[in-house]
Amino acid sequence: MKFPRKGIPQEEVMRELEKYTSKDLSFSSGKILGSMCTLPHELAREVFCLYMDRNLGDPGLHPGTKKIEEEEVIEMLSDLLHLERGYGHVVSGGTEANILAVRAFRNLADVENPELILPRSAHFSFIKAGEMLGVKLVWADLNPDYTVDVKDVEAKISENTIGIVGIAGTTGLGVVDDIPALSDLAREYGIPLHVDAAFGGFVIPFAKELGYDLPDFDFKLKGVQSITIDPHKMGMAPIPAGGIVFRRKKYLRAISVLAPYLAGGRILQATITGTRPGASVLAVWALIKHLGFEGYMKIVDRAMRLSRLFAEEIKKTPGAWLVREPMLNIVSFKTRNLRRVEKELKSRGWGISAHRGYIRIVFMPHVTEAMTREFLKDLREVI
Ligand SMILES: Cc1ncc(COP(=O)(O)O)c(C=O)c1O
């Protein structure tokens, strides 16, 4: 398409836009079951639209928004993660948060051939981090229950190790690694531990309070030096809203560069992106203030119950079986003729994928019991 010489009326633009976007699946369509994002909460949507012009790449212009990020959102996230004072940012997503953690570990380690030890279940964002930062990824094996094998992690520690990664809510199965054991290991060897709780960060604290038996995963454990926690996943915030929290300021300092020319004055900037949406931060702030711990507990309660109900139904479905018992609100299962089953479910409009050798259902806040039952009916017919 050519860059138009003359513009067209707004209504026509909107009509054309609708033609394209009507092909998208929306979170309110009742069909998306395989995403870690969801329909943002209505308050967050309102705040996001209202403050779309705030740029945290130039915080001197927006000191109110900066204060909310630094002093309130990061503090509230730190508190949720059992840290009195944390240092970090709301960033573009879990990918950027993970890259920032690896960058901080690499810069502080100052070794010639840096290596990062991470579980085979780690998100592909670490592949990007490794490539961009010149850090070799050393993959640790998994146990039969898909948690990382801590003994294998230990065996892979070398003088080049800049950090260890543990996952609190793996992308495929929602598995939480034995973070307490990884933390002990990290302390014993004096290596920082990063916890990727991009998904689990807004699930585990609430699920534990509800009585689910899950390991500790946060700053309560002294070896944990940084945590990725994404509000745009189970936090119900609009995209983009990832989160990175460091235990100490030195990590943030280690990745800060001088931004000398800004209208609001010189600053040190630690994020990968320069210009970045203040609206995201304000939406996260508004949501946390509005929902509170109890509000998120209700959201997680519903999601966890629904995932348990679904897991039980899969056990009763001939030709389908669970990959493992769910730990969080993610249930993954295999079927006979998986490829054909996937294709037919997709042709019935379901937003799922089976590229890892199983189908993963993520019980996000937009997933209802009615949707779940409708999906089960289709799944049984297709099998
Ligand atoms: C465990 C984990 N970490 C990191 C990410 C990357 O997050 P984003 O897509 O927001 O960059 C994901 C995304 O699914 C994830 O599941």
The ligand as a Tripos MOL2 file, in Angstrom:
@<TRIPOS>MOLECULE
LIG
   16    16     1     0     0
SMALL
NO_CHARGES

@<TRIPOS>ATOM
      1 C1          7.3460  -17.0200   32.1440 C.3       1 LIG1
      2 C2          7.3470  -15.9270   31.1230 C.ar      1 LIG1
      3 N1          8.3380  -15.0260   31.1130 N.ar      1 LIG1
      4 C3          8.3850  -14.0290   30.2130 C.ar      1 LIG1
      5 C4          7.3980  -13.8840   29.2710 C.ar      1 LIG1
      6 C5          7.5020  -12.7810   28.2650 C.3       1 LIG1
      7 O1          6.5280  -11.8250   28.4920 O.3       1 LIG1
      8 P1          6.1150  -10.7550   27.3820 P.3       1 LIG1
      9 O2          5.4230  -11.5130   26.3020 O.co2     1 LIG1
     10 O3          5.2330   -9.8260   28.1480 O.co2     1 LIG1
     11 O4          7.3470  -10.0930   26.9090 O.co2     1 LIG1
     12 C6          6.3340  -14.7950   29.2440 C.ar      1 LIG1
     13 C7          5.2760  -14.6770   28.2470 C.2       1 LIG1
     14 O5          4.4550  -15.5080   28.0650 O.2       1 LIG1
     15 C8          6.3080  -15.8380   30.1940 C.ar      1 LIG1
     16 O6          5.3420  -16.7640   30.2070 O.3       1 LIG1
@<TRIPOS>BOND
     1     1     2 1
     2     2     3 ar
     3     2    15 ar
     4     3     4 ar
     5     4     5 ar
     6     5     6 1
     7     5    12 ar
     8     6     7 1
     9     7     8 1
    10     8     9 2
    11     8    10 1
    12     8    11 1
    13    12    13 1
    14    12    15 ar
    15    13    14 2
    16    15    16 1
@<TRIPOS>SUBSTRUCTURE
     1 LIG1         1 GROUP 0 **** ****
